[in-house]
Amino acid sequence: MIRTGIDALRAAQLDVLSVDATYRRGTEGRRVKAVVGRTVFRSMNEYGAWVRTETRDFIIPAGQLDLEPRTGDEVVFDGGVYEVLAPYNEPVWRWSDPYRKAMRVHTKYTGDEA
């Protein structure tokens, strides 16, 4: 029952909230539909102060990416380039739901598409 609900929710998200983007590794790119999100990471620095870092996330259906995201890949969206990475030695992606239907890929804006 929960799996059916997650499937329906993911389909509705893609229909209503998704954007067109390109996922690139090196010179190869593939068009994907992604839901744009964010993740806030918190870590204590060497002075004992809390540092907050926010990433731009792209939630991509697992079937659209037949590869595991890795540092240095890029997502091109709305004229901007976002490098796949995560702060504080966190993984650059994680599953977005318990049934592994979508991947949440953490990125950082690095500039406009040339």
C-alpha positions as CSV (number, residue, x, y, z in Angstrom):
1,M,0.0,0.0,0.0
2,I,2.8,2.4,0.9
3,R,4.7,1.5,-2.3
4,T,1.6,2.3,-4.4
5,G,1.3,5.7,-2.7
6,I,4.9,6.5,-3.3
7,D,4.6,5.5,-6.9
8,A,1.5,7.8,-7.3
9,L,3.3,10.7,-5.5
10,R,6.4,10.3,-7.6
11,A,4.3,10.3,-10.8
12,A,2.4,13.4,-9.7
13,Q,5.7,15.2,-8.8
14,L,7.1,14.5,-12.2
15,D,3.9,15.7,-14.0
16,V,3.5,18.9,-12.0
17,L,6.9,19.9,-10.5
18,S,9.6,18.5,-12.8
19,V,11.9,20.6,-15.0
20,D,13.9,19.6,-18.0
21,A,17.6,19.3,-17.3
22,T,20.7,17.7,-18.8
23,Y,22.9,15.3,-16.7
24,R,26.5,15.4,-17.9
25,R,29.5,13.3,-17.3
26,G,32.5,14.5,-19.3
27,T,31.3,15.2,-22.8
28,E,28.3,12.9,-22.6
29,G,24.9,14.2,-21.6
30,R,21.4,12.9,-21.2
31,R,18.1,14.7,-20.9
32,V,16.3,14.1,-17.6
33,K,13.1,15.3,-15.9
34,A,14.0,16.4,-12.3
35,V,12.3,17.9,-9.3
36,V,14.4,20.8,-7.9
37,G,15.0,20.7,-4.2
38,R,17.5,21.6,-1.5
39,T,19.4,20.0,1.4
40,V,20.9,21.9,4.4
41,F,24.0,20.4,5.8
42,R,25.3,21.5,9.2
43,S,28.8,20.9,10.6
44,M,30.9,22.3,13.4
45,N,34.1,24.0,12.3
46,E,37.5,24.0,14.0
47,Y,36.5,27.0,16.1
48,G,33.4,25.3,17.5
49,A,31.0,27.4,15.4
50,W,28.2,25.7,13.4
51,V,28.5,26.1,9.6
52,R,25.4,25.8,7.4
53,T,25.8,24.8,3.8
54,E,22.8,24.5,1.4
55,T,22.9,22.5,-1.8
56,R,20.7,22.6,-4.9
57,D,19.3,19.1,-5.3
58,F,17.9,17.4,-8.4
59,I,15.5,14.5,-7.7
60,I,15.8,12.3,-10.7
61,P,13.8,9.1,-11.3
62,A,16.2,6.2,-11.0
63,G,15.2,4.8,-14.4
64,Q,16.4,8.0,-16.2
65,L,20.0,7.7,-14.9
66,D,21.6,4.4,-15.6
67,L,24.7,5.4,-13.7
68,E,25.6,6.4,-10.1
69,P,26.2,10.1,-9.7
70,R,29.7,11.1,-8.8
71,T,31.7,14.2,-7.9
72,G,32.5,16.3,-10.9
73,D,29.4,15.3,-12.9
74,E,27.2,18.3,-13.9
75,V,23.5,19.1,-14.1
76,V,22.6,21.9,-16.6
77,F,19.3,23.6,-15.7
78,D,17.8,26.9,-16.8
79,G,21.1,28.1,-18.3
80,G,23.1,27.3,-15.1
81,V,25.6,24.6,-14.5
82,Y,25.5,22.8,-11.2
83,E,28.5,20.6,-10.2
84,V,27.7,17.3,-8.4
85,L,29.2,17.5,-4.9
86,A,28.4,17.5,-1.2
87,P,30.1,19.2,1.7
88,Y,31.7,17.6,4.8
89,N,32.5,14.3,3.1
90,E,28.8,13.5,2.7
91,P,27.8,11.3,-0.2
92,V,26.9,13.3,-3.4
93,W,23.6,11.4,-3.8
94,R,21.1,9.3,-1.8
95,W,17.9,7.5,-2.5
96,S,14.9,9.9,-2.1
97,D,12.5,7.2,-0.9
98,P,12.6,3.7,0.7
99,Y,11.8,1.9,-2.5
100,R,14.7,3.5,-4.5
101,K,12.4,5.1,-7.1
102,A,14.4,8.4,-7.3
103,M,17.9,9.7,-6.6
104,R,18.5,13.0,-4.8
105,V,21.7,14.4,-6.3
106,H,23.4,17.2,-4.3
107,T,25.0,20.0,-6.4
108,K,26.5,23.5,-6.2
109,Y,25.9,26.3,-8.8
110,T,29.2,26.9,-10.6
111,G,28.2,29.4,-13.3
112,D,26.2,29.9,-16.5
113,E,26.4,27.6,-19.5
114,A,28.9,28.9,-21.9
